[in-house]
């Protein structure tokens, strides 16, 4: 495994840091941190698994309102030979007792989206580092509320956006920083994933059998499907936009200025229900979320970005990345790269693998053994490790509150654009102008990356 040191980018300076309260930024590095978990469903248990593998993490408390999730977690701890954590359950406010503990350094929040705002705010006020799964809030106002509490407490908040750490994504980031594509002009991303088998089941199986959703089902069908029934917008933008933000220095020398969204008609979920359960009452529901939602964003530095949300129709999984500049481009759907004057043949694609192996990010070269076997091709190890290292070193998280809110606020903005007949929406500046002077430090080196 390559253990070479990284050369710091000379452009990285103190402007890239957020000053934390005394005792956080300048606190002594901890050999072991103590974490609490709020929400231990499927995603939460993935994070439990990552924590149980580490000698520098002790999971002291977990919270969930479902006994089935808690029972599964107990088996994880027993199998790992670790001490069982204190459990908090019994109601939607049970998490507060967990956060009131004085011996917890940070919290992992993996609950349904509608609970993230209140749980994160309570955690920040309790002085706990927040590692929150994607989607910070439901409304634009929710995002400002989170920012207000962060500015009051200066307790770090990190959206656990794992795709920022995907191996090919980071290789392309390395290429961007080495100017392989020239000046970037246009970028694309999104979430293109057939979720029909996730959104519906029979209450017993997670594998898509059945056409039910709500409290009598299992997994994300209990809560996620309702968002597709009630909202029409890009309800899951962070996987696509997170890496794009790193490529074009959003909040760090660049910013989104406005966006506009469009939604197709909604037919996919009704068609699916009729196939798997003919005559089922759910087949008559008017699902508001368009089958394909397209959002276009402008940037202060002149780039354009397109996001696509496509989860209701049959299709293979894809983020749909496209990074295009004056010298060439990468497209992940075709697994292809073309660089003018350097590709094998004029006007013909190279396999992306040739380039991503050549420009493999130093962090992946260094930590590939540790990431091997972790969830989502290893990127779950990276995002979890980034959070843990930040807590241990009492440093700002690499994906900070401004990045987190910028990724997530696309949902209510896109919803409003569609509702208003595809009218452009001004993008909020959560940094209050500081984006002009902040520097992009994401994955520059491994000092708590």
C-alpha positions as CSV (number, residue, x, y, z in Angstrom):
1,X,0.0,0.0,0.0
2,X,1.3,3.4,-1.0
3,X,2.1,5.5,2.2
4,X,3.6,8.5,0.4
5,X,3.1,11.9,2.0
6,X,0.9,14.5,0.2
7,X,2.2,17.8,-0.9
8,X,-0.1,20.6,0.3
9,X,-1.7,22.8,-2.2
10,X,-0.2,26.2,-1.7
11,X,-3.6,27.8,-2.2
12,X,-4.9,26.1,0.9
13,X,-4.9,28.5,3.8
14,X,-6.6,29.4,7.1
15,X,-9.6,30.8,5.1
16,X,-10.6,27.2,4.5
17,X,-11.2,26.6,8.2
18,X,-14.1,27.6,10.5
19,X,-12.9,28.7,13.9
20,X,-14.5,26.4,16.5
21,X,-15.2,27.2,20.1
22,X,-12.3,26.9,22.6
23,X,-11.8,23.2,23.5
24,X,-13.0,22.0,20.1
25,X,-10.5,23.3,17.5
26,X,-7.6,23.3,19.9
27,X,-8.5,20.4,22.1
28,X,-6.1,17.5,22.6
29,X,-6.4,14.7,20.1
30,X,-8.4,11.8,21.5
31,X,-7.1,8.2,21.2
32,X,-10.7,7.0,21.3
33,X,-14.0,8.8,20.7
34,X,-17.4,7.9,22.1
35,X,-20.3,7.9,19.6
36,X,-24.1,7.8,19.9
37,X,-26.4,6.7,17.1
38,X,-29.8,8.0,16.4
39,X,-31.7,5.7,14.0
40,X,-30.4,2.2,13.5
41,X,-32.4,1.1,10.5
42,X,-30.6,-0.2,7.4
43,X,-28.4,2.8,7.0
44,X,-27.7,3.3,10.6
45,X,-26.6,-0.3,11.0
46,X,-24.2,0.2,8.1
47,X,-22.6,3.0,10.2
48,X,-22.7,0.7,13.3
49,X,-20.7,-1.9,11.3
50,X,-18.0,0.7,10.4
51,X,-17.7,1.8,14.0
52,X,-17.4,-1.7,15.4
53,X,-14.4,-2.4,13.2
54,X,-12.4,0.5,14.7
55,X,-10.3,0.5,17.8
56,X,-10.6,4.3,18.1
57,X,-14.4,4.3,18.3
58,X,-16.6,3.2,21.2
59,X,-20.3,3.1,20.5
60,X,-21.9,3.8,23.9
61,X,-25.5,4.5,23.0
62,X,-28.1,3.8,20.3
63,X,-31.6,5.1,19.8
64,X,-34.5,3.8,17.8
65,X,-38.2,3.5,18.2
66,X,-38.4,0.0,16.6
67,X,-37.4,-3.1,18.6
68,X,-36.6,-5.0,15.4
69,X,-33.8,-2.5,14.6
70,X,-32.4,-2.5,18.2
71,X,-32.5,-6.3,18.2
72,X,-30.5,-6.5,15.0
73,X,-27.9,-4.1,16.5
74,X,-27.5,-6.3,19.5
75,X,-26.5,-9.1,17.2
76,X,-24.0,-6.9,15.5
77,X,-22.3,-6.1,18.9
78,X,-22.3,-9.7,20.1
79,X,-20.8,-10.9,16.8
80,X,-18.1,-8.2,17.1
81,X,-17.4,-9.1,20.7
82,X,-18.1,-5.6,21.8
83,X,-20.0,-4.3,24.9
84,X,-23.6,-3.6,24.2
85,X,-24.5,0.1,24.1
86,X,-27.1,1.8,26.2
87,X,-30.5,1.8,24.4
88,X,-32.9,4.7,24.2
89,X,-36.4,4.0,22.8
90,X,-40.1,4.5,23.6
91,X,-40.9,7.6,21.7
92,X,-39.9,10.2,19.2
93,X,-38.1,12.3,21.8
94,X,-36.0,9.4,23.2
95,X,-33.0,10.7,21.3
96,X,-32.8,13.7,23.7
97,X,-31.9,11.5,26.6
98,X,-29.0,10.1,24.5
99,X,-27.8,13.6,23.6
100,X,-28.1,14.8,27.2
101,X,-25.3,12.4,28.1
102,X,-22.0,14.1,28.9
103,X,-19.8,11.3,27.7
104,X,-20.7,11.4,24.0
105,X,-18.3,13.2,21.6
106,X,-20.4,12.9,18.4
107,X,-23.6,11.5,17.0
108,X,-24.5,9.7,13.8
109,X,-28.1,10.5,12.7
110,X,-29.7,8.0,10.3
111,X,-33.4,8.6,10.9
112,X,-36.0,9.5,8.2
113,X,-35.5,12.9,6.6
114,X,-38.3,14.7,8.4
115,X,-36.5,14.2,11.8
116,X,-33.0,15.4,10.8
117,X,-33.4,19.1,11.5
118,X,-34.7,18.9,15.1
119,X,-32.3,16.1,16.0
120,X,-29.3,17.9,14.5
121,X,-30.2,21.2,16.3
122,X,-30.6,19.4,19.6
123,X,-27.2,17.7,19.1
124,X,-25.4,20.9,18.3
125,X,-26.8,22.6,21.3
126,X,-25.7,19.6,23.4
127,X,-22.1,20.1,22.0
128,X,-22.0,16.9,20.0
129,X,-20.4,16.7,16.6
130,X,-23.1,15.9,14.1
131,X,-22.7,13.4,11.3
132,X,-26.1,13.4,9.6
133,X,-27.3,11.3,6.7
134,X,-28.3,13.2,3.6
135,X,-31.2,15.8,3.5
136,X,-30.7,18.4,6.2
137,X,-34.2,19.8,6.2
138,X,-37.5,19.7,4.5
139,X,-38.1,23.5,3.8
140,X,-35.8,26.3,3.0
141,X,-36.5,27.7,6.4
142,X,-35.3,24.5,8.0
143,X,-31.9,25.0,6.4
144,X,-31.6,28.6,7.8
145,X,-32.6,27.3,11.2
146,X,-29.8,24.8,11.2
147,X,-27.3,27.5,10.1
148,X,-28.5,29.8,12.9
149,X,-27.8,27.2,15.6
150,X,-24.5,26.3,14.0
151,X,-23.5,30.0,14.1
152,X,-24.5,30.2,17.7
153,X,-22.7,27.0,18.9
154,X,-20.0,26.5,16.3
155,X,-20.4,22.8,16.7
156,X,-19.5,21.1,13.4
157,X,-22.3,19.6,11.2
158,X,-21.4,17.1,8.4
159,X,-23.7,15.6,5.9
160,X,-22.4,12.0,5.4
161,X,-22.4,12.2,1.6
162,X,-20.4,9.1,0.7
163,X,-20.3,9.6,-3.1
164,X,-17.9,12.4,-2.6
165,X,-15.4,9.6,-1.7
166,X,-16.2,7.2,-4.5
167,X,-13.0,6.0,-6.1
168,X,-13.6,7.2,-9.6
169,X,-15.1,10.4,-8.3
170,X,-12.0,11.2,-6.4
171,X,-9.7,10.2,-9.3
172,X,-11.6,12.7,-11.5
173,X,-11.2,15.3,-8.7
174,X,-7.5,14.6,-9.0
175,X,-7.7,15.1,-12.8
176,X,-9.6,18.4,-12.3
177,X,-7.0,19.7,-10.0
178,X,-4.2,18.7,-12.4
179,X,-6.1,20.6,-15.2
180,X,-6.5,17.5,-17.4
181,X,-10.0,18.7,-18.6
182,X,-8.9,22.3,-18.8
183,X,-11.3,25.0,-17.6
184,X,-14.6,23.4,-16.5
185,X,-17.7,24.5,-18.4
186,X,-20.5,22.1,-17.7
187,X,-21.2,19.4,-15.2
188,X,-24.0,16.8,-14.6
189,X,-25.0,14.4,-11.9
190,X,-28.1,13.1,-10.1
191,X,-29.7,10.1,-8.7
192,X,-30.8,7.6,-11.4
193,X,-31.8,4.4,-9.6
194,X,-34.8,2.1,-9.8
195,X,-36.2,2.4,-6.3
196,X,-39.6,0.8,-6.9
197,X,-38.6,-2.3,-4.9
198,X,-37.4,-0.1,-2.1
199,X,-40.5,2.1,-2.0
200,X,-43.0,-0.8,-1.8
201,X,-43.0,-4.2,-0.1
202,X,-45.3,-6.8,1.6
203,X,-44.3,-5.9,5.1
204,X,-42.1,-8.9,5.5
205,X,-39.4,-8.7,2.7
206,X,-37.0,-6.0,1.7
207,X,-36.7,-7.3,-1.8
208,X,-39.6,-5.6,-3.5
209,X,-42.3,-8.1,-3.0
210,X,-45.7,-6.4,-2.7
211,X,-47.1,-3.0,-3.3
212,X,-47.6,-1.6,0.2
213,X,-46.0,1.4,1.9
214,X,-46.4,3.1,5.3
215,X,-46.2,1.8,8.9
216,X,-47.1,-1.8,8.1
217,X,-44.1,-2.3,5.8
218,X,-40.4,-2.7,6.4
219,X,-37.4,-0.6,5.5
220,X,-37.6,2.8,3.7
221,X,-41.1,2.0,2.4
222,X,-42.3,2.9,5.9
223,X,-41.5,6.6,5.3
224,X,-39.7,7.4,2.1
225,X,-42.5,6.6,-0.3
226,X,-44.7,9.2,1.2
227,X,-42.3,11.9,0.0
228,X,-43.0,10.7,-3.6
229,X,-46.7,11.0,-3.0
230,X,-46.6,14.5,-1.5
231,X,-43.7,16.4,-3.2
232,X,-42.8,17.2,-6.7
233,X,-39.1,18.1,-6.9
234,X,-35.6,16.7,-6.8
235,X,-36.1,15.0,-3.4
236,X,-32.6,13.3,-3.3
237,X,-30.0,15.7,-4.9
238,X,-26.9,15.2,-2.7
239,X,-25.3,12.2,-4.3
240,X,-24.9,14.0,-7.6
241,X,-24.3,17.5,-6.4
242,X,-21.8,16.8,-3.6
243,X,-18.9,15.7,-5.9
244,X,-19.8,18.4,-8.5
245,X,-19.5,21.1,-5.8
246,X,-15.9,19.8,-5.1
247,X,-15.0,20.0,-8.8
248,X,-16.0,23.6,-9.2
249,X,-15.2,25.0,-5.7
250,X,-18.8,25.8,-4.6
251,X,-18.7,27.8,-1.4
252,X,-14.9,28.1,-1.9
253,X,-14.4,30.6,-4.6
254,X,-17.6,29.9,-6.5
255,X,-21.3,29.6,-5.7
256,X,-24.7,28.6,-7.1
257,X,-26.6,31.7,-8.1
258,X,-30.0,30.3,-9.2
259,X,-31.8,27.2,-10.4
260,X,-34.8,26.1,-12.4
261,X,-36.5,22.7,-12.3
262,X,-38.8,20.7,-14.5
263,X,-40.8,17.5,-13.8
264,X,-42.2,14.9,-16.2
265,X,-45.6,13.3,-15.7
266,X,-45.8,10.6,-13.0
267,X,-46.7,7.2,-14.3
268,X,-43.9,4.8,-13.2
269,X,-45.0,4.0,-9.6
270,X,-48.7,3.4,-10.6
271,X,-47.5,1.1,-13.4
272,X,-45.3,-0.8,-11.1
273,X,-48.0,-1.3,-8.5
274,X,-50.4,-2.6,-11.2
275,X,-47.7,-5.1,-12.3
276,X,-46.9,-6.6,-8.9
277,X,-50.4,-6.3,-7.3
278,X,-53.1,-5.8,-9.9
279,X,-56.1,-3.9,-8.6
280,X,-54.2,-2.7,-5.5
281,X,-55.7,0.5,-4.1
282,X,-52.2,2.2,-4.1
283,X,-52.3,2.0,-7.9
284,X,-54.8,4.8,-7.8
285,X,-52.7,7.2,-5.8
286,X,-51.8,10.4,-7.5
287,X,-48.0,10.4,-6.8
288,X,-47.0,14.0,-7.2
289,X,-43.3,13.5,-7.8
290,X,-42.6,13.4,-11.5
291,X,-40.8,10.3,-12.8
292,X,-37.9,12.4,-14.1
293,X,-37.1,15.7,-12.5
294,X,-34.4,17.8,-14.1
295,X,-32.8,20.8,-12.3
296,X,-30.4,23.3,-13.9
297,X,-28.1,25.5,-11.9
298,X,-26.0,28.6,-12.8
299,X,-22.7,29.4,-11.1
300,X,-21.0,32.6,-10.2
301,X,-18.0,31.6,-12.2
302,X,-20.0,30.8,-15.3
303,X,-20.4,27.0,-15.2
304,X,-23.7,25.3,-15.7
305,X,-24.9,22.2,-13.8
306,X,-27.7,19.7,-14.6
307,X,-29.1,17.3,-12.0
308,X,-31.5,14.4,-12.8
309,X,-33.7,12.6,-10.3
310,X,-35.0,9.4,-11.9
311,X,-36.2,6.6,-9.4
312,X,-39.6,5.5,-10.6
313,X,-38.8,3.8,-13.9
314,X,-36.9,0.6,-14.9
315,X,-33.2,1.5,-15.3
316,X,-29.8,0.4,-14.2
317,X,-28.2,2.5,-11.4
318,X,-26.2,5.6,-12.3
319,X,-25.3,8.9,-10.8
320,X,-25.0,10.3,-14.4
321,X,-21.8,12.3,-13.8
322,X,-20.4,14.5,-16.6
323,X,-17.4,16.7,-16.1
324,X,-16.7,18.8,-19.2
325,X,-14.0,21.4,-19.8
326,X,-12.1,23.1,-22.6
327,X,-9.8,20.0,-23.0
328,X,-12.1,17.1,-22.6
329,X,-14.7,15.3,-20.4
330,X,-15.6,12.3,-18.3
331,X,-19.0,10.6,-18.4
332,X,-19.7,7.8,-15.9
333,X,-22.7,6.3,-17.6
334,X,-20.6,5.4,-20.6
335,X,-17.6,4.8,-18.3
336,X,-15.6,6.9,-20.7
337,X,-13.1,9.8,-20.9
338,X,-11.9,11.9,-23.9
339,X,-9.0,14.3,-23.7
340,X,-8.2,16.2,-26.8
341,X,-4.7,15.4,-28.2
342,X,-4.1,12.8,-25.4
343,X,-6.8,10.1,-26.0
344,X,-5.9,7.1,-28.0
345,X,-7.8,8.2,-31.1
346,X,-9.2,11.4,-32.3
347,X,-13.0,11.8,-31.6
348,X,-13.2,8.4,-29.9
349,X,-13.8,7.5,-26.2
350,X,-11.1,6.0,-24.0
351,X,-12.2,3.6,-21.3
352,X,-12.4,5.7,-18.1
353,X,-10.5,3.0,-16.3
354,X,-7.3,3.9,-18.1
355,X,-7.4,7.4,-16.8
356,X,-8.9,6.8,-13.3
357,X,-6.2,4.2,-12.6
358,X,-3.5,6.7,-13.8
359,X,-4.9,9.5,-11.7
360,X,-6.1,7.4,-8.7
361,X,-6.5,9.7,-5.8
362,X,-3.6,9.5,-3.3
363,X,-6.1,8.9,-0.4
364,X,-7.4,5.8,-2.1
365,X,-3.9,4.5,-2.8
366,X,-3.1,5.0,0.8
367,X,-6.2,3.6,2.4
368,X,-7.5,1.1,0.0
369,X,-6.8,-1.8,2.4
370,X,-8.8,-0.2,5.1
371,X,-11.7,0.6,2.8
372,X,-11.7,-2.9,1.3
373,X,-15.0,-4.6,2.1
374,X,-16.7,-1.4,3.4
375,X,-20.2,-0.5,2.1
376,X,-20.8,1.0,-1.3
377,X,-17.5,-0.1,-2.7
378,X,-15.4,1.3,0.1
379,X,-16.6,4.9,0.1
380,X,-18.6,4.3,3.3
381,X,-15.3,3.8,5.1
382,X,-14.0,7.1,3.8
383,X,-16.9,9.2,4.8
384,X,-17.2,7.6,8.3
385,X,-13.4,7.9,8.8
386,X,-13.6,11.6,7.8
387,X,-16.1,12.2,10.5
388,X,-14.3,10.2,13.1
389,X,-10.9,11.9,12.4
390,X,-12.6,15.3,12.7
391,X,-14.0,14.5,16.1
392,X,-10.7,13.0,17.3
393,X,-8.7,16.0,16.2
394,X,-11.4,18.5,17.2
395,X,-11.3,19.9,13.7
396,X,-13.8,21.2,11.3
397,X,-15.4,18.5,9.2
398,X,-14.3,18.3,5.5
399,X,-18.0,18.6,4.4
400,X,-19.1,21.4,6.6
401,X,-22.4,22.9,7.5
402,X,-22.3,25.3,4.5
403,X,-21.7,22.5,2.1
404,X,-24.3,20.3,3.7
405,X,-27.0,23.0,3.5
406,X,-26.1,23.8,-0.1
407,X,-26.5,20.2,-1.2
408,X,-29.8,19.7,0.6
409,X,-31.6,23.0,-0.1
410,X,-31.9,22.1,-3.7
411,X,-34.9,19.9,-2.8
412,X,-37.3,22.7,-1.6
413,X,-35.9,25.1,-4.2
414,X,-36.7,22.7,-7.0
415,X,-40.1,22.0,-5.6
416,X,-40.9,25.7,-5.5
417,X,-39.6,26.2,-9.1
418,X,-41.9,23.4,-10.4
419,X,-44.8,24.7,-8.4
420,X,-44.4,28.2,-9.9
421,X,-44.4,27.0,-13.5
422,X,-40.6,26.4,-13.8
423,X,-39.7,29.8,-12.5
424,X,-36.0,30.4,-11.6
425,X,-35.2,30.4,-7.8
426,X,-32.4,32.5,-6.3
427,X,-30.0,30.3,-4.5
428,X,-29.4,31.2,-0.8
429,X,-25.8,32.1,0.2
430,X,-25.4,30.3,3.5
431,X,-21.8,31.6,3.8
432,X,-23.0,35.3,3.8
433,X,-20.3,36.2,1.2
434,X,-17.5,34.3,2.7
435,X,-17.4,31.9,-0.3
436,X,-15.4,34.5,-2.2
437,X,-12.3,34.0,0.1
438,X,-12.7,30.4,1.3
439,X,-10.4,27.8,-0.1
440,X,-11.2,24.3,-1.3
441,X,-9.5,21.9,1.2
442,X,-11.5,18.8,0.4
443,X,-9.2,15.7,0.2
444,X,-6.1,17.8,-0.2
445,X,-4.3,15.6,2.3
446,X,-5.2,13.1,5.0
447,X,-5.0,15.4,8.1
448,X,-8.5,14.5,9.1
449,X,-9.8,14.4,5.6
